[in-house]
């Protein structure tokens, strides 16, 4: 959904919706790329713009309809940056899927689809403790997943705020 949002809704001269929440913290060259709306459809004609926005709104409604019908949704994106998954999950919540269910889709259900739920997907004794700790409550406000305080991967603890400068990203 995040890539479709960028294709149908992003416009040249404006930050892309994936990067918008962190746009001011990104390196200038990334900001420049975000403003080009490289994958966006040409919507210079107002009627075409309206039609593209309506098409995307239908896609969002379809996500909710699929969820309501019991169709399994697998969270993911073809976008190249990690912020795209955050946006993908936010779109599910905007579609009307409850935040706790969105988190379930992104964790244990993803592990089940990959047949890795024996080792991943939930905080359970005996499973790998790969996880993020966020400052906030994403079960109430899904966008809190963007406030990652700590990452635990393969038993190693990482602090994103300490790593961001190496990538040219300003800490919050």
Secondary structure as GFF3:
##gff-version 3
##sequence-region A 1 172
A	DSSP	alpha_helix	2	8	.	.	.	ID=ss1
A	DSSP	three_ten_helix	20	25	.	.	.	ID=ss2
A	DSSP	alpha_helix	28	35	.	.	.	ID=ss3
A	DSSP	alpha_helix	46	68	.	.	.	ID=ss4
A	DSSP	alpha_helix	83	95	.	.	.	ID=ss5
A	DSSP	alpha_helix	99	106	.	.	.	ID=ss6
A	DSSP	alpha_helix	108	113	.	.	.	ID=ss7
A	DSSP	beta_strand	131	134	.	.	.	ID=ss8
A	DSSP	three_ten_helix	142	146	.	.	.	ID=ss9
A	DSSP	beta_strand	148	153	.	.	.	ID=ss10
A	DSSP	beta_strand	156	158	.	.	.	ID=ss11
A	DSSP	alpha_helix	160	163	.	.	.	ID=ss12
A	DSSP	three_ten_helix	164	167	.	.	.	ID=ss13
###
